[in-house]
């Protein structure tokens, strides 16, 4: 685990820290060979040198973005398409139940060809 990513997470609001820690653990479990680093001020997670996921904290939410997700359908209210559909994002707000299993499934599918 990368110290800069840990510092980024530890500097957030308490609810964001908890969600980020769970997302980070889920990413490492889903992609055991994942590399993590800070890029563009956010934690990025890569497999075989290609972006797999990114976590971004904003004032009132967290965003979990998965790359290489063209073949994954958006899920209304859970997972939205970005750009040309190559990226899918889950926006998480305080108090929301997060389906980490669903996000792990999405990440597994998207990262399988990386």
N, CA, C and O of each residue as an XYZ file, in Angstrom:
456
protein
N       0.841     -1.183      0.000
C       0.000      0.000      0.000
C       0.888      1.249      0.000
O       1.922      1.299      0.666
N       0.471      2.211     -0.735
C       1.245      3.432     -0.951
C       0.941      4.457      0.144
O      -0.223      4.742      0.425
N       1.987      5.011      0.760
C       1.818      5.967      1.869
C       1.037      7.210      1.466
O       0.237      7.722      2.249
N       1.266      7.700      0.246
C       0.537      8.900     -0.204
C      -0.966      8.631     -0.301
O      -1.775      9.505      0.012
N      -1.334      7.437     -0.728
C      -2.752      7.073     -0.815
C      -3.333      7.011      0.599
O      -4.443      7.485      0.838
N      -2.593      6.437      1.518
C      -3.036      6.364      2.915
C      -3.251      7.767      3.479
O      -4.259      8.015      4.142
N      -2.330      8.675      3.228
C      -2.467     10.055      3.724
C      -3.685     10.742      3.103
O      -4.417     11.451      3.793
N      -3.899     10.535      1.816
C      -5.071     11.105      1.135
C      -6.348     10.653      1.834
O      -7.215     11.468      2.148
N      -6.455      9.366      2.071
C      -7.648      8.808      2.702
C      -7.803      9.313      4.135
O      -8.895      9.712      4.539
N      -6.726      9.296      4.893
C      -6.786      9.685      6.307
C      -7.113     11.159      6.514
O      -7.442     11.572      7.626
N      -7.024     11.954      5.451
C      -7.292     13.392      5.538
C      -8.747     13.751      5.226
O      -9.100     14.931      5.224
N      -9.581     12.768      4.965
C     -10.964     13.006      4.559
C     -11.899     13.084      5.760
O     -11.470     12.948      6.906
N     -13.183     13.306      5.482
C     -14.208     13.288      6.522
C     -14.335     11.852      7.044
O     -14.076     10.905      6.302
N     -14.730     11.680      8.311
C     -14.795     10.324      8.886
C     -15.583      9.313      8.041
O     -15.134      8.179      7.877
N     -16.738      9.695      7.508
C     -17.514      8.738      6.718
C     -16.783      8.384      5.427
O     -16.856      7.248      4.958
N     -16.069      9.375      4.847
C     -15.325      9.122      3.619
C     -14.132      8.202      3.877
O     -13.801      7.352      3.050
N     -13.493      8.381      5.029
C     -12.365      7.519      5.394
C     -12.824      6.067      5.424
O     -12.164      5.196      4.858
N     -13.944      5.804      6.077
C     -14.451      4.439      6.189
C     -14.764      3.841      4.820
O     -14.374      2.708      4.538
N     -15.460      4.587      3.974
C     -15.813      4.084      2.644
C     -14.550      3.875      1.808
O     -14.424      2.856      1.129
N     -13.621      4.821      1.848
C     -12.381      4.696      1.068
C     -11.563      3.488      1.509
O     -11.014      2.768      0.675
N     -11.482      3.268      2.801
C     -10.742      2.098      3.284
C     -11.375      0.811      2.779
O     -10.667     -0.121      2.397
N     -12.698      0.752      2.774
C     -13.374     -0.448      2.276
C     -13.209     -0.591      0.763
O     -13.007     -1.698      0.263
N     -13.293      0.516      0.036
C     -13.073      0.463     -1.411
C     -11.649     -0.003     -1.707
O     -11.437     -0.858     -2.567
N     -10.694      0.551     -1.005
C      -9.286      0.191     -1.212
C      -9.071     -1.297     -0.952
O      -8.424     -1.978     -1.748
N      -9.603     -1.802      0.147
C      -9.466     -3.226      0.467
C     -10.141     -4.079     -0.611
O      -9.602     -5.112     -1.010
N     -11.313     -3.653     -1.083
C     -12.027     -4.388     -2.126
C     -11.211     -4.415     -3.412
O     -11.146     -5.447     -4.081
N     -10.591     -3.299     -3.764
C      -9.766     -3.239     -4.977
C      -8.606     -4.223     -4.870
O      -8.339     -4.973     -5.809
N      -7.919     -4.222     -3.734
C      -6.764     -5.111     -3.552
C      -7.190     -6.582     -3.538
O      -6.447     -7.444     -4.006
N      -8.355     -6.866     -3.016
C      -8.863     -8.244     -3.011
C      -9.266     -8.667     -4.427
O      -9.010     -9.798     -4.839
N      -9.891     -7.757     -5.160
C     -10.371     -8.050     -6.510
C      -9.228     -8.183     -7.504
O      -9.251     -9.051     -8.376
N      -8.226     -7.317     -7.368
C      -7.057     -7.337     -8.263
C      -5.813     -7.495     -7.382
O      -5.189     -6.496     -7.024
N      -5.447     -8.721     -7.030
C      -4.323     -8.928     -6.101
C      -3.004     -8.300     -6.562
O      -2.161     -7.967     -5.730
N      -2.817     -8.136     -7.865
C      -1.563     -7.577     -8.385
C      -1.641     -6.069     -8.624
O      -0.765     -5.501     -9.276
N      -2.685     -5.417     -8.102
C      -2.899     -3.996     -8.374
C      -1.749     -3.139     -7.846
O      -1.179     -3.411     -6.789
N      -1.430     -2.104     -8.605
C      -0.479     -1.076     -8.167
C      -1.299      0.151     -7.829
O      -2.241      0.489     -8.547
N      -0.949      0.823     -6.739
C      -1.654      2.056     -6.404
C      -0.660      3.198     -6.320
O       0.487      3.021     -5.909
N      -1.122      4.368     -6.715
C      -0.293      5.568     -6.654
C      -1.189      6.798     -6.717
O      -2.347      6.721     -7.125
N      -0.642      7.908     -6.313
C      -1.353      9.174     -6.448
C      -1.038      9.745     -7.824
O       0.127      9.887     -8.197
N      -2.089     10.073     -8.577
C      -1.949     10.743     -9.863
C      -3.036     11.795     -9.939
O      -4.183     11.538     -9.575
N      -2.680     12.973    -10.410
C      -3.650     14.065    -10.542
C      -4.352     14.336     -9.207
O      -5.510     14.754     -9.184
N      -3.645     14.094     -8.097
C      -4.181     14.381     -6.771
C      -5.177     13.373     -6.236
O      -5.824     13.623     -5.219
N      -5.313     12.225     -6.913
C      -6.283     11.197     -6.491
C      -5.621      9.819     -6.505
O      -4.681      9.586     -7.264
N      -6.117      8.906     -5.658
C      -5.593      7.536     -5.691
C      -6.029      6.819     -6.979
O      -7.217      6.716     -7.282
N      -5.042      6.336     -7.716
C      -5.276      5.566     -8.935
C      -4.777      4.140     -8.704
O      -3.764      3.917     -8.041
N      -5.504      3.193     -9.261
C      -5.181      1.778     -9.116
C      -5.015      1.198    -10.512
O      -5.901      1.340    -11.355
N      -3.879      0.543    -10.762
C      -3.547      0.049    -12.099
C      -3.260     -1.442    -12.084
O      -2.808     -2.002    -11.085
N      -3.536     -2.065    -13.221
C      -3.206     -3.474    -13.436
C      -2.417     -3.540    -14.729
O      -2.867     -3.045    -15.763
N      -1.245     -4.147    -14.676
C      -0.386     -4.271    -15.856
C      -0.127     -2.917    -16.514
O      -0.070     -2.814    -17.739
N       0.031     -1.871    -15.681
C       0.342     -0.546    -16.179
C      -0.831      0.224    -16.759
O      -0.650      1.321    -17.287
N      -2.033     -0.337    -16.669
C      -3.218      0.343    -17.210
C      -4.181      0.685    -16.081
O      -4.361     -0.096    -15.146
N      -4.799      1.860    -16.176
C      -5.737      2.294    -15.136
C      -6.882      1.301    -14.996
O      -7.491      0.889    -15.984
N      -7.164      0.927    -13.752
C      -8.295      0.043    -13.460
C      -9.380      0.806    -12.704
O     -10.570      0.638    -12.971
N      -8.951      1.659    -11.745
C      -9.937      2.386    -10.924
C      -9.299      3.630    -10.333
O      -8.076      3.755    -10.262
N     -10.167      4.552     -9.909
C      -9.722      5.752     -9.204
C     -10.779      6.108     -8.164
O     -11.976      5.912     -8.375
N     -10.311      6.631     -7.046
C     -11.201      7.135     -6.002
C     -11.006      8.640     -5.941
O      -9.877      9.130     -5.918
N     -12.114      9.371     -5.916
C     -12.044     10.832     -5.828
C     -13.006     11.309     -4.745
O     -14.195     10.988     -4.762
N     -12.470     12.076     -3.811
C     -13.300     12.642     -2.748
C     -13.630     14.092     -3.076
O     -12.743     14.889     -3.382
N     -14.899     14.418     -3.008
C     -15.372     15.785     -3.141
C     -16.002     16.177     -1.803
O     -16.069     15.361     -0.884
N     -16.455     17.402     -1.695
C     -16.979     17.897     -0.419
C     -18.113     17.028      0.124
O     -18.113     16.681      1.305
N     -19.079     16.673     -0.728
C     -20.277     15.976     -0.265
C     -20.410     14.549     -0.765
O     -21.433     13.909     -0.523
N     -19.381     14.026     -1.470
C     -19.498     12.674     -2.006
C     -18.119     12.067     -2.252
O     -17.089     12.736     -2.171
N     -18.148     10.783     -2.553
C     -16.982     10.066     -3.056
C     -17.370      9.519     -4.418
O     -18.523      9.145     -4.635
N     -16.429      9.472     -5.320
C     -16.669      8.840     -6.605
C     -15.681      7.697     -6.767
O     -14.488      7.841     -6.502
N     -16.201      6.564     -7.205
C     -15.390      5.392     -7.501
C     -15.550      5.116     -8.988
O     -16.623      4.719     -9.442
N     -14.475      5.329     -9.742
C     -14.525      5.192    -11.185
C     -13.763      3.946    -11.617
O     -12.656      3.676    -11.151
N     -14.388      3.193    -12.523
C     -13.778      2.002    -13.088
C     -13.506      2.264    -14.568
O     -14.369      2.763    -15.290
N     -12.305      1.925    -15.007
C     -11.900      2.097    -16.403
C     -12.122      0.794    -17.173
O     -12.371     -0.254    -16.576
N     -12.030      0.871    -18.503
C     -12.146     -0.300    -19.367
C     -13.523     -0.952    -19.210
O     -13.651     -2.175    -19.262
N     -14.542     -0.124    -19.020
C     -15.875     -0.622    -18.662
C     -16.903     -0.477    -19.785
O     -18.101     -0.393    -19.515
N     -16.455     -0.448    -21.022
C     -17.369     -0.284    -22.148
C     -18.447     -1.365    -22.172
O     -19.599     -1.085    -22.503
N     -18.083     -2.580    -21.827
C     -19.013     -3.719    -21.891
C     -19.934     -3.804    -20.673
O     -20.771     -4.704    -20.603
N     -19.801     -2.900    -19.727
C     -20.610     -2.925    -18.506
C     -21.729     -1.903    -18.633
O     -21.493     -0.743    -18.970
N     -22.935     -2.343    -18.362
C     -24.084     -1.453    -18.457
C     -24.151     -0.519    -17.249
O     -23.825     -0.910    -16.128
N     -24.576      0.708    -17.495
C     -24.853      1.638    -16.398
C     -26.049      1.082    -15.614
O     -26.897      0.385    -16.171
N     -26.102      1.395    -14.338
C     -27.198      0.967    -13.472
C     -27.785      2.228    -12.866
O     -27.126      2.906    -12.078
N     -29.015      2.545    -13.227
C     -29.649      3.790    -12.785
C     -29.548      3.935    -11.263
O     -29.924      3.037    -10.510
N     -29.035      5.082    -10.834
C     -28.912      5.389     -9.422
C     -27.729      4.744     -8.727
O     -27.501      4.982     -7.541
N     -26.968      3.924     -9.454
C     -25.823      3.238     -8.839
C     -24.538      3.480     -9.618
O     -23.511      3.835     -9.038
N     -24.597      3.287    -10.934
C     -23.399      3.329    -11.768
C     -23.714      4.108    -13.033
O     -24.574      3.712    -13.820
N     -23.011      5.222    -13.223
C     -23.285      6.036    -14.409
C     -22.126      5.940    -15.392
O     -20.979      5.688    -15.024
N     -22.473      6.151    -16.648
C     -21.502      6.114    -17.732
C     -20.827      7.468    -17.855
O     -21.455      8.507    -17.651
N     -19.552      7.451    -18.187
C     -18.823      8.699    -18.393
C     -18.157      8.665    -19.757
O     -17.735      7.613    -20.238
N     -18.072      9.825    -20.361
C     -17.409      9.925    -21.661
C     -18.081      9.032    -22.676
O     -19.297      9.090    -22.858
N     -17.295      8.209    -23.336
C     -17.820      7.312    -24.377
C     -18.289      5.980    -23.788
O     -18.514      5.024    -24.530
N     -18.435      5.910    -22.472
C     -18.869      4.684    -21.822
C     -17.724      3.799    -21.387
O     -17.941      2.741    -20.796
N     -16.501      4.225    -21.676
C     -15.319      3.447    -21.305
C     -15.111      3.466    -19.791
O     -14.451      2.590    -19.232
N     -15.681      4.472    -19.144
C     -15.582      4.578    -17.678
C     -16.976      4.542    -17.077
O     -17.930      5.078    -17.642
N     -17.076      3.898    -15.919
C     -18.321      3.877    -15.157
C     -18.000      4.384    -13.764
O     -16.949      4.064    -13.209
N     -18.903      5.176    -13.196
C     -18.667      5.796    -11.902
C     -19.830      5.566    -10.956
O     -20.996      5.695    -11.328
N     -19.481      5.222     -9.720
C     -20.457      5.143     -8.633
C     -20.216      6.344     -7.736
O     -19.107      6.530     -7.236
N     -21.237      7.160     -7.528
C     -21.153      8.292     -6.610
C     -21.754      7.862     -5.283
O     -22.855      7.313     -5.236
N     -21.025      8.115     -4.210
C     -21.419      7.661     -2.877
C     -21.523      8.875     -1.964
O     -20.618      9.707     -1.912
N     -22.641      8.967     -1.243
C     -22.844     10.071     -0.305
C     -22.930      9.520      1.117
O     -23.117      8.322      1.327
N     -22.792     10.412      2.072
C     -22.813     10.034      3.481
C     -24.108      9.299      3.825
O     -25.196      9.729      3.442
N     -23.983      8.202      4.543
C     -25.135      7.442      5.001
C     -25.671      6.435      3.989
O     -26.569      5.655      4.306
N     -25.134      6.446      2.792
C     -25.591      5.531      1.741
C     -25.049      4.129      1.991
O     -23.897      3.961      2.389
N     -25.886      3.127      1.756
C     -25.416      1.745      1.779
C     -24.649      1.498      0.487
O     -25.162      1.745     -0.605
N     -23.436      1.015      0.612
C     -22.585      0.768     -0.549
C     -22.569     -0.734     -0.819
O     -22.276     -1.527      0.076
N     -22.881     -1.118     -2.044
C     -22.844     -2.523     -2.438
C     -21.437     -2.838     -2.952
O     -21.172     -2.797     -4.154
N     -20.546     -3.152     -2.013
C     -19.155     -3.433     -2.373
C     -19.045     -4.680     -3.250
O     -18.152     -4.768     -4.092
N     -19.943     -5.638     -3.057
C     -19.927     -6.845     -3.895
C     -20.230     -6.498     -5.343
O     -19.577     -7.008     -6.254
N     -21.209     -5.640     -5.562
C     -21.536     -5.204     -6.923
C     -20.359     -4.455     -7.535
O     -20.000     -4.699     -8.687
N     -19.758     -3.548     -6.775
C     -18.612     -2.797     -7.290
C     -17.443     -3.727     -7.587
O     -16.712     -3.510     -8.554
N     -17.257     -4.757     -6.771
C     -16.201     -5.747     -7.027
C     -16.484     -6.513     -8.321
O     -15.563     -6.790     -9.090
N     -17.749     -6.857     -8.566
C     -18.119     -7.536     -9.812
C     -17.800     -6.665    -11.019
O     -17.237     -7.131    -12.009
N     -18.168     -5.391    -10.917
C     -17.897     -4.452    -12.006
C     -16.389     -4.355    -12.252
O     -15.937     -4.406    -13.395
N     -15.626     -4.216    -11.186
C     -14.171     -4.095    -11.297
C     -13.560     -5.383    -11.854
O     -12.635     -5.332    -12.664
N     -14.066     -6.515    -11.427
C     -13.566     -7.795    -11.937
C     -13.765     -7.884    -13.441
O     -12.838     -8.227    -14.174
N     -14.979     -7.576    -13.905
C     -15.266     -7.632    -15.351
C     -14.404     -6.647    -16.126
O     -13.806     -6.987    -17.147
N     -14.353     -5.417    -15.620
C     -13.628     -4.364    -16.355
C     -12.127     -4.627    -16.395
O     -11.477     -4.336    -17.399
N     -11.576     -5.166    -15.330
C     -10.117     -5.336    -15.261
C      -9.643     -6.669    -15.822
O      -8.438     -6.892    -15.940
N     -10.567     -7.559    -16.168
C     -10.165     -8.904    -16.609
C      -9.318     -8.886    -17.870
O      -8.492     -9.777    -18.068
N      -9.507     -7.890    -18.724
C      -8.747     -7.844    -19.973
C      -7.565     -6.864    -19.908
O      -6.925     -6.599    -20.926
N      -7.282     -6.339    -18.743
C      -6.136     -5.420    -18.615
C      -4.837     -6.195    -18.507
O      -3.768     -5.596    -18.393
